[in-house]
């Protein structure tokens, strides 16, 4: 991948950070200056690095998930830096933050050269490159960052694959994969509505290469959705977005009420007989049937039959009554997505003690 694309989102953010540092008075004004005196808190931790201790160490932070916006200046540790180096970001109000650190070898304040280390807070070992750090009425401590000498972002993932037609609420699994130039493990960010309002979900970390990242998803509303994926390695390097995969989501309609059950209307106790029914499903889904052997009384529900094609195919169930009387048998259908039909009309069965 081209050097200009290395650490795409990360590097752009860092570059803007260092441009902003050159106009430090205006940056300082942006760092949570608020005329309303709210309580403020800190984020602190340790920066680790095993390479040459050269250059200024700069720690920045974002108050929304990093993309192309400039980070706020959090802390500045001048050269020479002794590692491990502790830092504290002051003046934070309640909210969610993301921490980044950069070691500037040559003092040019960026953009970072390929050999200049960079790192992000992944202290909580979540899936994505940056961990969200929640400040909620207390200081947040122990947020460590490890600087890496070089990092290349993952290559662009393959277009997601999976089911292209679903009904509302139906879950399906979607897959993608990529390679990482450094052999890093990667997590995948799926956008389930890439052509619309966007709906993001991160996967756990997977090995890159032939191993597929996967995520199940369902949609709550009918429509046409474009699914895309991007990859992040565990150093925070982000790939480009994949090509899109189109999914059509439609409403599910319940089966029609089944036919009145057919079978013997006069039998004796303890005699096992078979009853059958059928129905159609507006969506052509497979259906299962449940019989109520005492629909006008205390109710006596069967288990569900197995799924079968709707239409001319009959659902059937064996049953025997142990007590004489008059019973009404009804049946209900359920499609493969869980939608229930109305109950059928009833069949009256007279059960005698003897023949």
KELOBA-759404 format. One record per residue (C-alpha): residue in three letters; y, x, z. Coordinates in pm, whole numbers, plus 50000, padded with zeros to 5 digits. Each point is the difference from the previous one (the first is absolute). Example, Ala and Ser with C-alpha at 12.3 -4.5 7.8 and 13.67 -1.06 7.14 Angstrom:
2
+-----+-------+-------+-------+
:   r :    c2 :    c1 :    c3 :
+-----+-------+-------+-------+
: ala : 49550 : 51230 : 50780 :
: ser : 50344 : 50137 : 49934 :
+-----+-------+-------+-------+
This chain:
355
+-----+-------+-------+-------+
:   r :    c2 :    c1 :    c3 :
+-----+-------+-------+-------+
: unk : 50000 : 50000 : 50000 :
: unk : 50355 : 50127 : 49923 :
: unk : 50187 : 50178 : 50282 :
: unk : 50283 : 49747 : 49958 :
: unk : 49757 : 49733 : 50113 :
: unk : 49871 : 50193 : 50303 :
: unk : 50047 : 49801 : 50321 :
: unk : 50172 : 49731 : 49798 :
: unk : 50134 : 49763 : 50261 :
: unk : 49991 : 50264 : 50274 :
: unk : 50186 : 50271 : 49813 :
: unk : 50266 : 49761 : 49870 :
: unk : 50064 : 49888 : 50354 :
: unk : 50016 : 50361 : 50127 :
: unk : 50233 : 50100 : 49718 :
: unk : 50238 : 49720 : 50085 :
: unk : 49980 : 50106 : 50363 :
: unk : 50121 : 50350 : 49921 :
: unk : 50271 : 49879 : 49767 :
: unk : 50114 : 49778 : 50284 :
: unk : 50002 : 50293 : 50244 :
: unk : 50268 : 50167 : 49787 :
: unk : 50226 : 49711 : 50094 :
: unk : 49888 : 49998 : 50361 :
: unk : 50301 : 49813 : 50139 :
: unk : 49918 : 49694 : 49792 :
: unk : 49628 : 50033 : 50082 :
: unk : 50081 : 50027 : 50369 :
: unk : 50201 : 49681 : 49967 :
: unk : 49691 : 49829 : 49858 :
: unk : 49770 : 50109 : 50281 :
: unk : 49986 : 49675 : 50191 :
: unk : 50373 : 49986 : 50072 :
: unk : 50043 : 49644 : 50123 :
: unk : 50312 : 49851 : 50158 :
: unk : 49772 : 49778 : 50211 :
: unk : 49862 : 50207 : 50285 :
: unk : 49629 : 49936 : 49972 :
: unk : 49745 : 50196 : 50202 :
: unk : 49879 : 50302 : 49806 :
: unk : 49674 : 50191 : 50013 :
: unk : 49842 : 50314 : 49864 :
: unk : 49706 : 50112 : 49789 :
: unk : 49868 : 50342 : 50090 :
: unk : 49705 : 50221 : 49927 :
: unk : 49890 : 50337 : 49875 :
: unk : 50011 : 50164 : 49655 :
: unk : 49701 : 50219 : 49918 :
: unk : 49982 : 50264 : 49733 :
: unk : 49784 : 50310 : 49956 :
: unk : 50193 : 50168 : 49719 :
: unk : 50297 : 50238 : 50001 :
: unk : 50268 : 49902 : 50251 :
: unk : 50291 : 50016 : 49757 :
: unk : 50278 : 49752 : 49928 :
: unk : 50168 : 49708 : 50172 :
: unk : 49789 : 49710 : 50121 :
: unk : 50141 : 49657 : 49925 :
: unk : 49861 : 49673 : 50137 :
: unk : 50102 : 49671 : 49843 :
: unk : 49901 : 49637 : 50037 :
: unk : 50000 : 49675 : 49806 :
: unk : 50050 : 49650 : 50140 :
: unk : 49794 : 49837 : 49725 :
: unk : 49691 : 50118 : 49817 :
: unk : 50109 : 50306 : 49798 :
: unk : 50055 : 49954 : 49629 :
: unk : 50311 : 50147 : 49841 :
: unk : 50256 : 49945 : 50275 :
: unk : 50153 : 50294 : 50183 :
: unk : 49868 : 50068 : 50351 :
: unk : 50224 : 50025 : 50302 :
: unk : 50047 : 50342 : 50154 :
: unk : 49801 : 50009 : 50322 :
: unk : 49998 : 50361 : 50118 :
: unk : 50083 : 50350 : 49871 :
: unk : 49838 : 50318 : 50134 :
: unk : 50157 : 50317 : 49858 :
: unk : 49807 : 50305 : 49887 :
: unk : 49809 : 50177 : 50141 :
: unk : 49775 : 49713 : 50109 :
: unk : 49724 : 50061 : 50252 :
: unk : 49696 : 49781 : 49940 :
: unk : 49886 : 49776 : 50151 :
: unk : 50357 : 49865 : 50006 :
: unk : 50098 : 49696 : 50201 :
: unk : 50257 : 49751 : 49872 :
: unk : 50178 : 49687 : 50122 :
: unk : 50170 : 49736 : 49785 :
: unk : 50273 : 49827 : 50203 :
: unk : 50188 : 49673 : 49978 :
: unk : 49732 : 49765 : 49866 :
: unk : 50012 : 49627 : 50060 :
: unk : 49693 : 49775 : 50001 :
: unk : 49827 : 50004 : 49664 :
: unk : 49741 : 50171 : 49782 :
: unk : 50053 : 50360 : 49885 :
: unk : 49828 : 50266 : 49788 :
: unk : 50042 : 50372 : 50074 :
: unk : 50010 : 50288 : 49750 :
: unk : 50049 : 50377 : 50044 :
: unk : 50080 : 50282 : 49759 :
: unk : 50022 : 50379 : 50035 :
: unk : 50264 : 50150 : 49772 :
: unk : 49897 : 50359 : 49922 :
: unk : 50292 : 50104 : 49781 :
: unk : 50281 : 49809 : 50174 :
: unk : 50106 : 49811 : 49690 :
: unk : 49955 : 49666 : 50175 :
: unk : 49768 : 49872 : 49727 :
: unk : 49857 : 49879 : 49786 :
: unk : 49687 : 50159 : 50149 :
: unk : 49827 : 50269 : 49805 :
: unk : 49621 : 49982 : 49949 :
: unk : 49946 : 50253 : 50281 :
: unk : 50229 : 49827 : 50251 :
: unk : 49799 : 49804 : 50256 :
: unk : 50046 : 49630 : 50060 :
: unk : 49826 : 49748 : 50226 :
: unk : 50016 : 49643 : 50121 :
: unk : 49903 : 49829 : 50325 :
: unk : 49636 : 49897 : 49972 :
: unk : 49949 : 50028 : 50374 :
: unk : 49838 : 49659 : 50030 :
: unk : 49749 : 50075 : 49722 :
: unk : 50070 : 49679 : 49811 :
: unk : 49910 : 49966 : 49636 :
: unk : 50328 : 50072 : 49823 :
: unk : 50189 : 50328 : 49980 :
: unk : 50265 : 49895 : 50251 :
: unk : 49909 : 49831 : 50327 :
: unk : 50233 : 49724 : 50118 :
: unk : 50152 : 50093 : 50334 :
: unk : 50112 : 49696 : 50197 :
: unk : 50286 : 50037 : 50248 :
: unk : 49995 : 49700 : 50231 :
: unk : 50195 : 50048 : 50320 :
: unk : 49869 : 50349 : 50076 :
: unk : 50000 : 50358 : 49872 :
: unk : 49717 : 50095 : 49762 :
: unk : 49844 : 50336 : 50081 :
: unk : 49727 : 50218 : 49855 :
: unk : 50080 : 49941 : 49633 :
: unk : 49875 : 50320 : 49843 :
: unk : 50048 : 50129 : 49648 :
: unk : 49800 : 50271 : 49825 :
: unk : 50174 : 50184 : 49719 :
: unk : 49797 : 50087 : 49691 :
: unk : 50066 : 50299 : 49782 :
: unk : 49950 : 49814 : 49674 :
: unk : 49889 : 49651 : 49912 :
: unk : 49947 : 49830 : 49667 :
: unk : 49994 : 49620 : 49995 :
: unk : 49690 : 49816 : 49880 :
: unk : 49966 : 49917 : 49634 :
: unk : 50073 : 49646 : 49886 :
: unk : 49713 : 49770 : 50102 :
: unk : 49794 : 49805 : 49752 :
: unk : 50101 : 49639 : 49936 :
: unk : 49839 : 49780 : 50267 :
: unk : 49682 : 49816 : 49906 :
: unk : 49844 : 49687 : 50147 :
: unk : 49981 : 49626 : 49937 :
: unk : 50264 : 49877 : 49758 :
: unk : 49962 : 49629 : 50079 :
: unk : 50001 : 49855 : 50352 :
: unk : 50081 : 49680 : 50182 :
: unk : 50259 : 49977 : 50275 :
: unk : 49866 : 50151 : 50321 :
: unk : 49700 : 50169 : 49836 :
: unk : 49956 : 50365 : 50098 :
: unk : 49901 : 50268 : 49751 :
: unk : 49965 : 50378 : 50014 :
: unk : 50219 : 50227 : 49787 :
: unk : 49940 : 50366 : 49921 :
: unk : 50195 : 50303 : 49882 :
: unk : 49965 : 50377 : 50015 :
: unk : 50181 : 50323 : 49931 :
: unk : 49978 : 50376 : 50039 :
: unk : 50220 : 50222 : 50213 :
: unk : 50094 : 50346 : 49866 :
: unk : 49956 : 50149 : 50349 :
: unk : 49678 : 49816 : 50077 :
: unk : 50170 : 49797 : 50273 :
: unk : 49870 : 49670 : 50127 :
: unk : 50208 : 49708 : 49878 :
: unk : 50085 : 49645 : 50095 :
: unk : 50098 : 49733 : 49752 :
: unk : 50288 : 49757 : 50010 :
: unk : 49915 : 49677 : 49818 :
: unk : 50283 : 49780 : 49881 :
: unk : 49852 : 49653 : 49956 :
: unk : 50308 : 49861 : 49824 :
: unk : 50140 : 50298 : 49812 :
: unk : 50180 : 49784 : 49743 :
: unk : 50147 : 49766 : 50261 :
: unk : 50108 : 50016 : 50363 :
: unk : 49754 : 50282 : 50091 :
: unk : 49734 : 49987 : 50270 :
: unk : 49883 : 50341 : 50126 :
: unk : 49683 : 50104 : 50185 :
: unk : 49878 : 50355 : 50080 :
: unk : 49634 : 50097 : 50003 :
: unk : 49849 : 50252 : 50241 :
: unk : 49962 : 50360 : 49882 :
: unk : 49731 : 50074 : 49739 :
: unk : 49879 : 50318 : 49835 :
: unk : 50168 : 50038 : 49663 :
: unk : 49806 : 50049 : 49679 :
: unk : 49706 : 49775 : 49922 :
: unk : 50041 : 49800 : 50322 :
: unk : 50161 : 49660 : 49961 :
: unk : 50267 : 49859 : 50224 :
: unk : 49939 : 49631 : 50058 :
: unk : 50170 : 49703 : 50159 :
: unk : 49921 : 49630 : 50016 :
: unk : 50274 : 49745 : 49944 :
: unk : 50063 : 49630 : 49951 :
: unk : 50305 : 49811 : 49879 :
: unk : 50146 : 49694 : 50172 :
: unk : 50168 : 49849 : 49694 :
: unk : 49890 : 49942 : 49642 :
: unk : 50157 : 50223 : 49736 :
: unk : 49961 : 50314 : 49793 :
: unk : 50021 : 50325 : 50194 :
: unk : 50016 : 50365 : 49893 :
: unk : 49818 : 50242 : 50230 :
: unk : 50097 : 50370 : 50004 :
: unk : 49912 : 50295 : 50221 :
: unk : 50150 : 50333 : 50098 :
: unk : 49851 : 50280 : 50206 :
: unk : 50130 : 50202 : 50295 :
: unk : 49837 : 50317 : 50124 :
: unk : 49990 : 50071 : 50372 :
: unk : 50307 : 50224 : 49971 :
: unk : 50214 : 49715 : 49870 :
: unk : 49995 : 50088 : 49627 :
: unk : 50022 : 49683 : 49790 :
: unk : 49861 : 49942 : 49652 :
: unk : 50154 : 49785 : 49731 :
: unk : 49895 : 49635 : 49979 :
: unk : 49690 : 49916 : 49797 :
: unk : 49987 : 49765 : 49708 :
: unk : 49971 : 49634 : 50093 :
: unk : 49698 : 49770 : 50020 :
: unk : 50067 : 49629 : 49945 :
: unk : 49843 : 49739 : 50229 :
: unk : 50024 : 49625 : 49940 :
: unk : 49981 : 49783 : 50313 :
: unk : 49943 : 49626 : 49967 :
: unk : 49971 : 49709 : 50241 :
: unk : 49650 : 49905 : 50109 :
: unk : 49899 : 49635 : 49973 :
: unk : 49727 : 49849 : 50218 :
: unk : 49685 : 49857 : 49845 :
: unk : 49993 : 49632 : 49915 :
: unk : 49827 : 49772 : 50248 :
: unk : 49622 : 50028 : 49943 :
: unk : 49787 : 49718 : 49864 :
: unk : 49838 : 49768 : 50251 :
: unk : 49685 : 50176 : 50125 :
: unk : 49681 : 49891 : 49824 :
: unk : 49663 : 49976 : 50172 :
: unk : 49768 : 49758 : 50185 :
: unk : 50180 : 49709 : 50168 :
: unk : 49700 : 49889 : 50211 :
: unk : 49780 : 50248 : 50184 :
: unk : 49810 : 50044 : 50326 :
: unk : 50086 : 50235 : 50285 :
: unk : 49907 : 50367 : 49972 :
: unk : 49945 : 49978 : 49628 :
: unk : 50181 : 50277 : 49812 :
: unk : 50172 : 49891 : 49680 :
: unk : 50252 : 50155 : 49762 :
: unk : 50352 : 49878 : 49918 :
: unk : 50209 : 50123 : 49708 :
: unk : 50360 : 49985 : 49886 :
: unk : 50236 : 50168 : 49755 :
: unk : 50371 : 50041 : 49929 :
: unk : 50244 : 50175 : 49771 :
: unk : 50266 : 50256 : 50089 :
: unk : 50335 : 49992 : 49812 :
: unk : 50007 : 50381 : 49988 :
: unk : 49634 : 50038 : 49901 :
: unk : 49920 : 50163 : 50336 :
: unk : 49655 : 50006 : 50153 :
: unk : 49949 : 49755 : 50284 :
: unk : 49787 : 49950 : 50310 :
: unk : 49912 : 49669 : 50166 :
: unk : 49977 : 49878 : 50359 :
: unk : 49823 : 49672 : 50086 :
: unk : 50083 : 49770 : 50290 :
: unk : 49678 : 49817 : 50092 :
: unk : 50175 : 49754 : 50231 :
: unk : 50344 : 49953 : 49849 :
: unk : 50054 : 49655 : 50157 :
: unk : 49881 : 50106 : 50344 :
: unk : 49992 : 50316 : 50209 :
: unk : 49995 : 50227 : 49693 :
: unk : 49727 : 50249 : 49928 :
: unk : 50120 : 50274 : 49767 :
: unk : 49771 : 50220 : 49797 :
: unk : 50065 : 50364 : 49930 :
: unk : 50171 : 50079 : 49673 :
: unk : 49782 : 50041 : 49695 :
: unk : 50030 : 50318 : 49801 :
: unk : 50270 : 50023 : 49734 :
: unk : 49905 : 49853 : 49663 :
: unk : 50172 : 49914 : 49677 :
: unk : 50190 : 49673 : 50005 :
: unk : 49951 : 49733 : 49736 :
: unk : 49650 : 49885 : 49910 :
: unk : 49833 : 50224 : 50259 :
: unk : 49872 : 49819 : 50310 :
: unk : 50035 : 50103 : 50359 :
: unk : 49697 : 49895 : 50205 :
: unk : 49898 : 49996 : 50365 :
: unk : 49685 : 49900 : 50191 :
: unk : 50024 : 49777 : 50307 :
: unk : 49791 : 49792 : 50240 :
: unk : 50120 : 49756 : 50265 :
: unk : 49821 : 49993 : 50335 :
: unk : 50143 : 49670 : 50127 :
: unk : 49973 : 49663 : 49824 :
: unk : 50324 : 49839 : 49891 :
: unk : 50245 : 49953 : 49718 :
: unk : 50187 : 50310 : 49886 :
: unk : 50277 : 50069 : 49750 :
: unk : 49968 : 50326 : 49806 :
: unk : 50311 : 50162 : 49852 :
: unk : 50069 : 50342 : 49852 :
: unk : 50296 : 50235 : 49964 :
: unk : 50053 : 50291 : 49756 :
: unk : 50168 : 50336 : 50059 :
: unk : 50098 : 50240 : 49722 :
: unk : 49949 : 50375 : 50013 :
: unk : 50357 : 50047 : 50127 :
: unk : 49952 : 49764 : 50294 :
: unk : 50177 : 49689 : 49867 :
: unk : 49836 : 49675 : 50119 :
: unk : 49949 : 49677 : 49807 :
: unk : 50027 : 49650 : 50139 :
: unk : 49680 : 49848 : 50133 :
: unk : 49780 : 49809 : 49759 :
: unk : 49919 : 49632 : 50026 :
: unk : 49710 : 49931 : 50234 :
: unk : 49633 : 49928 : 49935 :
: unk : 49844 : 49768 : 50258 :
: unk : 49656 : 50106 : 50118 :
: unk : 49774 : 49785 : 50213 :
: unk : 49758 : 50198 : 50218 :
: unk : 49703 : 49810 : 50143 :
: unk : 49764 : 50105 : 50273 :
: unk : 49695 : 49927 : 49781 :
: unk : 49930 : 49932 : 49640 :
+-----+-------+-------+-------+
